Amino acid sequence: MPSPFLQPVMMVSATLVCLCGCSREVIVDKTRLNDDSSRETSELLPVHSPLETTDALEPDHRALPVNQDSGNNSTPNALMEPDFTVGEIEKLQEETITALDSGDLDIAFGLARELKRVDGENPQTIFLMARVLAEKHRFRQAVKMLDDLALEFPDTHLAVLGQTAEWLVFQGDWQAAEERYRTLNSLVDETSLVDRLLSRLLMRQGRVVEANALLRRLCRMGNVEEMDLRSLLSLSCPLPGDAATDAFEPIGLKGSARHAISMGQLAVAGEILQQAVTDSSVVLGPDEYALQGRLLVLLEQFERLPEWINSAPEGVKQYSDYWFALGAYQLQQADFSTATESLGCAVLRDQTDFRAYKLLGDALNGLGKPEQAKQAIERTRLIEQTMGIGNEMATNPQRDVKKIGVLIDLLERLQRPLEALGWRGIQVAYGRASSMLDESAARNILQMINQERIAQLGKTDTAARRLFVTCGVEVSLKTR
C-alpha cells in the first residue's frame, strides 16, 4: 500500500553527513502531494541547512550515507558489528528504502530492525527506522525516536522538527505539528517550505486569516505553487474541486464547516456549528462565531441575526465573515449607509468574497449610487470567473495555458498583482513543459516576472487602492 502521507522534509541533512564523516551526497525522498496535479516547484534551502525540500533529485537516488571513520582507517565504526562491512550496511539501507518505496512494509521493517541491530547508533539508521515506523502509522514511536535523536545530536534539530511536524499532522496532533512548524519558521532563514506546509495545515482547519498571511508571504517571496495560488482564489472556503481532495481534508470545527460550504452542504455546515453551540462544553471562538454569522445569512435565517450581533465576542471584528453577516442584516433592515460600510470592511479583509460584493452592489443601489453599484456587481462577476477557472484546474489534471492567461488578466483587473505574477510563473512552467516556450524564452520571462515582483514589493497599500477594493466606499479607521 503506498504511503498515505507527504514527505516534503529531508530524512537526513547535510549535518548528518558531517556527523558521519561521509563524503557521499545526502539523498532525499521524492515529495508526493495527495491529489494535486500541479508540478511542485519547491526550491532547496541553503546547503548548510538541515531542512531540505524533496523535489530536487530523481527518485532513483535512494541510498543514504552511512557512518564511516573519517580517518585513514577504512574499517566500520566501533559500534558496527565486526562481521558487517560499510558496503554491506549501505546495501541494507538501500534494500530498506527499496522495500519502503514498493510498499513492502513488513520486509522494510525486518531490514530496518537488522540495521538497528548492527549499526543502531548511526543517526541515519535511526532516521530510517523512524520512517519505517511512520509508514506503518506508528507515528508516536517515530516522533519519539527522532526527538531522542535530536537530544543526542543537536545539529539534527531542524531536520527532526520538520519531519516530526509532518508525522504529527498524520497522527492528528495538529497543535503540536503547528508549534513545530512555527518553531522552524523562527529558526531558518528560508521559510518558504515551512510557510507552505503550515498554510495548508491552517487551511484545512479553516483558519483562513492566518493561512492568508502565509500565502501572501509566499507570493512576495516569489516561491508560490499552483496549489497555494488556488487557495488564494477563494479564502472563505476551499474551491469545491480542492475540497474533494485528501490535501484539503477538513480538520476541526471551522475546517469541517467551511468544507461543507464548499461542497454546497449549507445545512450540514449549520448543523456542525449549531451542535458546537448546543454542547455546553464548547465555547465558540471569535473566528468560529463570525463563521456562524455567515452561515445564518447563507441559510437565510435572518431572524437569528439580532441575537447573534448582540452576543458577538471580543475579537470578532477582525474577520470578514462577521462584517459580511452584519452588512447582510443591515441591508435587510434597509440601513443602506451602514450596510455599505460593513460590506466594505468585509471585502477589505477578503477580496475573494463575491457574495459580499453582490450585497455591496445592492446596498449601493439602495443609496442611489448606481455607478458604484455597477462596479461591485462587475467585481462579483470577475471573482466568480477566477474561481471557476481555479476550480476547473482543481478537478482536471490537464492544463490550458490560454486559460491561465485569462486568469492572469482577471487578477490584474482585480488589482491583485502578486497573484497574477505567481500565475505567470505557473504559465511559463506549463509552456516550457509543452514545448510552447524554449528554455531561453522561459528564462527571460521569469526574469521579467521577478523584476515586476520586486517592483510591487516597494509599493504600499494606498487610500486609492483601498477605495478600488471597496468600489469607492469610505471605510472609517474605527471599523477598518
ABEGO torsion letter per residue (X at the ends): XBBABBBABBABBAAAAAAAGBABBBBBBBBBBBGBABBBABBBBBAABABBBAAABBAABABBBBBBBABABABBBAABBAABBAAAAAAAAAAAAAAAAAGBAAAAAAAAAAAAAAAAABAAAAAAAAAAAAAAGBAAAAAAAAAAAAAABAAAAAAAAAAAAAAAAAAGBAAAAAAAAAAAAAABABAAAAAAAAAAAAAAAGBAAAAAAAAAAAAAAGBBBAAAAAAAABAABBBAAAAABAAABBBEAAAAAAAAAAAGBAAAAAAAAAAAAABAABBBBAAAAAAAAAAAAAAGBAAAAAAAAAABBBGAAABAAAAAAAAAAAAAAGBAAAAAAAAAAAAAABAABAAAAAAAAAAAAAAGBAAAAAAAAAAAAAAAAAAAAAAAAAABABBBAAAAAAAAAAAAAAGBAAAAAAAAAAAAAAAAAAGABBAAAAAAAAAAAAAAAAAAAABBBBAAAAAAAAGGBBBBAAAX
